[in-house]
Amino acid sequence: MVGLADKIWKNKRVTDLEELVVTRLAEASGRAVWEEFMALDEVLARIGDEADARLAFQSCFPVHG
């Protein structure tokens, strides 16, 4: 889940990772894989659509180590 969150935060879609998460969600929920995919895809698309603005804002505050 952390890996998926990290990728989608930057609007990067990783099919294999998403399929793994969808399969696990379907196993846990008892819903069909396609239902879990549709629900997850909607959430990921919404988060990903805001990535450019979010990343631009974050780049205004560089981290110095």
N, C-alpha and C positions, 0 to 999 in steps of 0.2 A: 504494500500500500504506500509506503514511503517513497519507493522508487517511482511508482505511478504518479504520486503527487508532485514529486520533483520534476518529472518530465512534463506534465500537463501545465505546471506553473509557467513553463517556458513555451507552451503550445507545441510540444513535441509529442507526436502520437507514435507509440511503439506497439505494433500489432500483437506480437507474442506476449508482451507483458499484459496488455489489455485482455487478451484471451484467457490468460491464466487467472486474472482477477475475476473475470466474468464466470469462469468455470467454478471457482471457489464460492462466489456469491450464490450461484445457482444451487450448489450443493448445500450451502448453509440455509438458504431460504426455501428450498423445495420448488422454486419457480423454474420455468423453462429457461434454457440458456439464452434464447433469443429475447425473452422478456428482460432478463438482466442486462443483456447487451444494449437494448434500446434505452433503458433507464440510465445506465452508466454513460452511454454515448451522449445523451442529452446533457448530463452534468459536466462531462469533460469538455464538450463543445462550448458550453457557457463559460467555463473557467478559462479555456484556451482563447476565446474571443477577446478577452480583456488583457491578454498577456503583453502585448506591445506597450500599452499605456502603463501597466504595472511595472514592467521592466525598465521603462524610461524613467519612471518616478524613482525606482530603486537606484538607478545609476547616478542620480543626483546626490546620493549619500554613499560615497565610496568607503570601503572598509580598509583601514590602514592597520597593518599588523606589525 
